[in-house]
Amino acid sequence: MPAEDPGWLGRQLARRAGREPKRDLGRRRASGIYGTIITAAIIDTAGGHVTTTQLVVAVFVTLVVYWAAEQYAELLGEHTQEGRLPRWPAVRAALAASWPLVAASYIPLLVLAATRVAGASDSGAAWAGVIAALALLVYHGRAAGRAASLRGRSLLAATLMAAGLGVVMILLKEVVLLHLH
């Protein structure tokens, strides 16, 4: 018999007490990594070509669309049983568990906007946002490694893998795509 959903408040209290279900924690970490990479990719690709305001809106709207599409696909693809959709508490829990995909953009976008307000050019602000996203990606990689009980070289490898994803994405744009124009 499945456990009854404790509701939003119950999940918040359990999470604060360190008792969030492992599946939700893993999903939140994965969503954070994915959202950070998407954020960095959009900022890196469009930064300097559009205004900072347009870039912030583009990143946020793109992530909301990715988040909604992922949840829609998962809802229909993995969670339908016997011709019925899951009940609202399960849908709400899935939406909350994957929101870090969007929330991962908050810090890089804040850095992007603050740097622009401080006087940097649109391009300079975009670079600040990309650097913030890479730092956040390293944080997410390390947090995921620690959550998986990795230590020493294994933890370092997991952290560097996350950083490497961001660096490869930037190098792809800066080295390869610029030479195609």
N, C-alpha and C positions, 0 to 999 in steps of 0.2 A: 504494500500500500504506500503510495507516494506521500512524502511529508507535506503538510499543509503550508502554503505560502504565508510567511509571517507578516507580509505587507511591507510597505515602503519604510515606515518607522522602525519596524523590527529589523529589517535589513540594515538600515543606517546604524542602529545601536549595535548590532552584531558586528558590523564592519569596524566600528570604532573600538569594539572590544577585541578585535583581532579574530573574529569567528566567521568571517565571510566565507561562503562556500568556495572551495578551491577552484571549481569550474569558473565561477564569476571572477575570481582574482586573476586567473590565467587569461580569461577573455578580456578583462580590462587592460592587462599588460600588453597583450597582442594588439588590441585596438589602439593603445597609446603609441606603440611603435609604428604601426601602419599609418596612423594619423600624422605623426611627426614626419615620416618620410614623404607623405603626400604634401604636407605643408612646405617642407624644404624644396621639393621639386617644383611646386607652383611658384614660390617666391624666387627661386633660382632662375626659372625659365622666363617669367614675366617681369621680374624686377628690373627696373630701369627702362622698361618699354611702356609702362603705364604709370599713372600716378599712384602714390602710396594708398590713397583712399580706394582707388579701383582695385589695387592688389589685395588689400585687407578684405574687401567685399568678395573678390573672386575666390580667395582661399576659403573663407568661411562658408560661402554658398556651395562651393565644390565639395567641401567636407560634409556638409549637411546632406547633399545629394548622395554622396558615397555611402554615408551612414544609413540613410533611408533605403537605398537600393540594397545594401547588404542585409538589412533587417527584413526587407520584403522577400528577398530571395531565400533567406534562411527560414522565414516563417512558412513560405510555400514549399520549399524544397526539403526541409529537414524535420519540421515539427508537425506537419499535418498527419493525423492518424485517423484512419477509418472515415475519411471524407469530412473531417471536422477540423476547424482551426483551433488553436489553443485558446484557453480562456484569457481574459484581460490581465489577470495578475501575472501569468507567465509571459505574455507579450510585454507588459510594462517592465518586468525584471530583465528581459532580454534587451530592451531598448536602453535601460539604465546601465546594464553591464557593458554595452558597446559604445556608450556616449564618449568615453575617452578618445575615440577616433576623432571627434570634433574638438573636444577639450584640449587635445594635444596642440592645437594651434594657438591657444590663448597666450602663452608666454612669447613665442616667436612674433606673433602679431603685435603684442604690447611693446616688445623691443623695437620692432619695425616702426610703429607709430611714434613712440617716444623719441627714437633717433631722428626721425624726420622733423618732429616738432622742435627738437633741439638744434635744428639747422642743417642737418645732413641732406644731401641730394636724394632724390628718389632711389637712385642706384646705390648710394652709400647706405641708405636705410635698409634696402633690400639685402645687402651683404650682412648687415647687422642681424637681420631676421634669420638669414640662413645660418649664421654662426650660432645664434641662439637655438635654432632647431637642431643643429648638430650636437650642441652641448646637451640638449634635452634627450636626444637619441642615445647618447652615451649613458645618461642617467637611466633611461628606460632599459637599456641592455644590461646594465649592472644590476638594476633592481630585479629584472627577470632572472638573471643568473643567481642572485642571492636567494630568490624565492624558490629556485630549483635546488637549493642547498649546495650550489657550486662554491668551490673555494680554490684559492691559489691560481694555478695556471688555467684551470677550467673556467674560473670566473673571469680572469683576464681575457681569455679567448672569446667568451660570450660577449663581454663588453666591447672588445675590439671588432667583433663581427657586426654589432649594431652600428658602431662608428663607421666601419667599412662600407656598409650599405649606403650611408649618407654621402661619403666621400666618392664612391663609385658613381652615384647619381649626379653629383656636381661635376665630376670629371667628364662624364658622358656629355653633358651639355657644353662645358667649357672647352674641351679638347676636340671631341668628335663632331658635334653638331655645328659648332662655329666654322669648322673647315668645310662643311657641306654648302655653306652659303656663298 
